[in-house]
């Protein structure tokens, strides 16, 4: 029932893309050249590709005699229990037509399957059912399952809603319609889902999947969906991002129920996880409600306000960020034995905000000098990547671009997670920009944390 498209790939990959065909389709005929084009896409390195198949014939069923094509409930169970998919930590599910109903049913029925899903991309799926299927339901149970007024569709939409998958899906989701599709009208393929998740591409119900080249709309929309937020290579590759998002979802599931009782480490973990999956407002609420805030928790809260200010430009957010960073810096340096790792962390953010918000270059440079002193006296080897990146930003603020870029080059060679790479890259780019560095310089910095070569 399942076939691997890239048989030569090592079994060490931890993420997989699973294609599920629709009514009367098959693993190869439905998807054509699409898997081949994805396999040649460098940004999707690290993913294995599978085609999941099941029996679906045009002839009518002879029920209660010997055999008939399985109903969608049984096919969903078969998909969930496919042993070849067991070793993979994250799955990207790509389905056409009735196959999208199979996938949705597996997601609402099996919590473990839902937890492991990183992407769901539906092409021409009758998610609200088909009116015409009601007329033919007596002939075949797969058609009966697609009936707009039938039990299967009604239960599926109810379960989907009850799990908040309409508003808070734990995966990247797209519902795609063919602009000429008359078999599955857009009110069924797109209607049940938020407008932000809806897409339309050329073609009818079948030709929307025609892919004569890697630039075909169906291929490009898949690549874009699977690589959203990812870098072409390096620590922020699409495969590593999918794995990390799964880890963040697990952290939220574990820590959220006891959020009012967490210590500083727990609350910072929860806040970072919430922010990473797009729940920044909740991250701020959790941190604000935390009774005892150490310098690390203060910095994480300040960072959420700073990031929100950069997007929404609300003055109250940036002023709150400055207040929190100053408090964190004061607490880190007020002790008999100062915490230099925390001091440079808060200090470099204050230096950046002096430039980006206050426009005070003198104050920013004085802070940058002090930050370098803290970096020299820092002692935590686990923070090496942050120290190097901080030195890089401080040197750029001081006008010592060559030295600053060398520090960033050293930081980029360290082992890091995707969110660390993104956080460091974003701060480096913003600092370089506010210091007036050229577009070419900014691209050089960006390349470092996206798996590119440092151009000298």
Residue pairs with C-beta under 8 A, 6 or more apart in sequence:
1 52
1 53
1 54
1 78
1 82
2 18
2 50
2 51
2 52
2 53
2 82
2 84
2 85
3 27
3 50
3 51
3 53
4 48
4 49
4 50
4 84
5 35
5 36
5 39
5 49
5 50
5 51
6 35
6 39
6 48
6 49
9 48
11 87
13 46
13 47
13 48
13 88
13 239
14 87
14 88
14 89
14 90
14 239
14 243
15 46
15 47
15 48
15 88
15 89
15 90
15 91
15 92
15 118
15 239
15 242
15 243
16 47
16 48
16 49
16 50
16 85
16 88
16 90
16 91
16 92
17 35
17 38
17 44
17 47
17 48
17 49
17 50
17 91
17 92
17 94
17 226
18 50
18 51
18 52
18 79
18 85
18 91
18 92
18 93
18 94
19 27
19 30
19 31
19 34
19 35
19 49
19 50
19 51
19 52
19 94
19 95
20 52
20 79
20 93
20 94
20 95
20 96
20 99
20 100
20 102
20 103
21 27
21 29
21 30
21 31
21 51
21 52
21 53
21 56
21 95
21 96
21 97
21 99
22 30
22 56
22 95
22 96
22 97
22 98
22 99
22 100
22 124
22 125
23 56
23 97
23 98
23 142
23 143
23 146
24 56
24 57
24 58
25 56
25 96
25 97
25 99
26 53
27 51
27 52
27 53
28 51
30 96
30 209
31 51
31 96
31 209
32 209
32 210
32 211
33 211
33 212
34 209
34 211
34 218
34 219
34 222
35 49
35 51
37 211
37 213
37 214
37 216
37 219
38 44
38 47
38 49
38 219
38 222
38 223
38 226
39 49
40 214
41 214
41 223
42 232
42 233
43 223
43 227
43 230
43 232
43 233
43 237
43 238
44 223
44 226
44 227
44 238
44 239
45 233
45 237
45 239
46 237
46 238
46 239
46 240
47 92
47 226
47 238
47 239
48 88
50 84
50 85
52 79
52 82
54 69
54 70
54 75
54 78
54 102
55 69
55 70
56 69
56 98
56 142
57 69
60 139
60 140
61 68
61 69
61 139
61 140
61 141
62 68
63 141
68 140
68 141
69 140
69 141
69 142
70 78
70 142
71 141
71 142
71 144
71 145
71 152
72 98
72 101
72 102
72 105
72 142
72 145
72 152
73 105
73 145
73 152
75 102
76 102
76 103
76 105
76 106
76 109
77 106
77 109
79 102
79 103
79 106
79 113
80 106
80 109
80 110
80 113
85 91
88 116
89 116
89 243
89 246
90 116
90 117
90 118
90 242
90 243
90 245
90 246
91 113
91 116
91 117
91 118
92 117
92 118
92 119
92 120
92 121
92 226
92 242
93 103
93 117
93 119
93 120
93 121
94 119
94 121
94 123
94 222
95 102
95 103
95 120
95 121
95 122
95 123
95 125
96 122
96 123
96 124
96 125
96 209
97 123
97 124
97 125
97 126
97 183
97 184
97 205
98 125
98 126
98 142
98 145
98 146
99 125
100 122
100 123
100 124
100 125
100 126
100 127
101 125
101 126
101 127
101 145
101 146
101 152
101 153
101 156
103 120
103 122
104 120
104 122
104 125
104 127
104 156
104 160
105 152
105 156
106 113
107 113
107 114
107 117
107 120
107 165
108 114
108 156
108 159
108 160
108 163
108 165
109 159
114 163
114 170
115 170
115 246
115 249
115 250
115 253
116 246
117 170
117 171
118 171
118 172
118 242
118 245
118 246
119 171
119 172
119 173
119 225
119 226
119 242
120 169
120 171
120 172
120 173
120 174
121 173
121 174
121 176
121 221
121 222
121 225
122 174
122 175
122 176
122 189
123 176
123 178
123 208
123 209
123 218
124 176
124 177
124 178
124 181
124 183
124 184
124 189
124 205
124 208
125 175
125 184
125 189
126 133
126 146
126 148
126 184
126 188
126 189
127 156
127 157
127 175
127 188
127 189
127 191
127 192
127 193
128 148
128 153
128 157
128 187
128 188
128 189
128 191
128 192
129 146
129 147
129 148
129 149
129 150
129 153
129 188
130 146
130 147
130 148
130 184
130 188
131 148
131 149
133 143
133 144
133 146
133 147
133 148
133 150
134 147
134 148
134 149
134 150
136 143
137 143
137 144
137 147
137 150
138 144
144 150
144 152
145 152
145 153
146 152
146 153
147 153
148 188
157 192
160 166
160 192
166 192
166 193
166 194
167 194
170 249
170 277
172 225
172 226
172 228
173 193
173 197
174 197
174 198
174 199
174 221
174 225
175 189
175 190
175 192
175 193
175 197
175 198
175 199
176 189
176 198
176 199
176 200
176 201
176 208
176 221
177 184
177 186
177 189
177 190
177 198
177 199
177 200
177 201
177 208
178 200
178 201
178 202
178 203
178 204
178 205
178 207
178 208
179 200
179 201
179 202
179 203
180 202
180 203
180 204
180 207
181 189
181 203
181 204
181 205
181 208
182 204
182 205
183 204
183 205
184 205
186 200
190 198
190 200
199 221
201 208
201 217
201 218
201 221
202 208
202 217
203 209
203 210
203 217
203 218
208 217
208 218
209 218
210 216
210 218
211 218
211 219
213 219
214 220
226 238
227 238
229 236
229 241
230 236
230 237
230 238
230 241
231 237
231 421
231 449
231 450
231 451
232 450
232 451
232 452
233 450
233 451
233 452
234 421
234 449
234 450
234 451
234 452
235 416
235 417
235 418
235 420
235 421
235 449
235 451
236 418
236 421
236 422
236 449
236 450
236 451
237 418
237 451
240 417
240 418
241 418
244 276
244 417
244 418
244 419
245 276
245 277
248 272
248 273
248 276
248 277
249 273
249 277
251 269
251 270
251 273
252 270
252 273
252 274
252 277
255 262
255 266
255 269
255 270
255 273
256 270
258 266
259 267
259 270
259 286
259 289
260 289
262 270
262 290
264 290
264 292
264 293
264 294
264 296
264 297
265 296
267 286
267 287
267 290
267 297
268 287
268 296
268 297
268 300
270 283
270 286
271 283
271 284
271 286
271 287
271 297
271 300
271 301
271 304
272 283
272 300
272 419
274 280
274 282
274 283
274 286
275 283
275 304
275 307
276 419
280 304
280 307
280 308
283 304
284 301
284 304
284 305
284 308
287 293
287 297
287 300
287 301
287 304
288 301
290 297
293 301
295 328
295 331
295 332
295 339
295 342
295 346
296 342
298 324
298 325
298 327
298 328
298 331
298 346
299 324
299 325
299 328
299 342
299 345
299 346
299 349
301 324
302 320
302 321
302 324
302 325
302 328
302 346
302 349
303 321
303 349
305 317
305 318
305 320
305 321
305 324
306 317
306 318
306 321
306 349
306 353
308 314
308 317
309 317
309 318
309 321
309 357
310 430
318 353
318 357
321 349
321 353
322 350
322 353
322 357
325 346
325 349
325 350
325 353
326 346
326 350
328 342
328 345
328 346
329 343
329 346
329 347
329 350
331 342
332 338
332 339
332 340
332 342
332 343
332 345
332 346
333 339
333 343
338 374
338 377
340 374
340 375
340 377
340 378
340 379
341 374
341 378
341 379
341 380
341 383
341 386
341 387
343 371
343 374
344 371
344 374
344 375
344 378
344 387
344 390
345 386
345 390
347 367
347 370
347 371
347 374
348 367
348 368
348 371
348 390
348 393
348 394
348 427
350 367
351 364
351 365
351 367
351 368
351 371
351 393
351 394
351 397
352 364
352 393
352 397
352 427
352 430
352 431
352 434
354 360
354 361
354 363
354 364
354 367
355 361
355 364
355 397
355 431
355 434
355 435
356 430
356 434
358 364
364 397
365 397
365 398
368 393
368 394
368 395
368 397
368 398
369 394
369 398
371 390
371 394
372 391
372 394
372 395
375 387
375 390
375 391
375 394
378 387
384 414
385 411
385 414
385 415
385 416
385 420
385 424
386 424
388 407
388 408
388 410
388 411
388 414
389 407
389 408
389 411
389 424
389 427
389 428
391 404
391 407
392 404
392 405
392 406
392 407
392 408
392 411
392 428
393 404
393 427
393 428
393 431
394 404
395 401
395 403
395 404
395 407
396 404
396 405
396 428
396 431
396 432
396 435
396 437
397 431
397 435
398 404
399 435
401 437
401 441
405 441
405 444
405 445
405 454
408 428
408 445
408 448
409 448
409 454
411 424
411 448
412 448
412 449
412 454
416 424
421 449
422 449
424 449
425 445
425 446
425 448
425 449
425 450
428 445
428 449
429 442
429 445
429 446
432 441
432 442
432 445
433 442
444 454
444 455
446 452
447 453
447 454
447 455
448 454
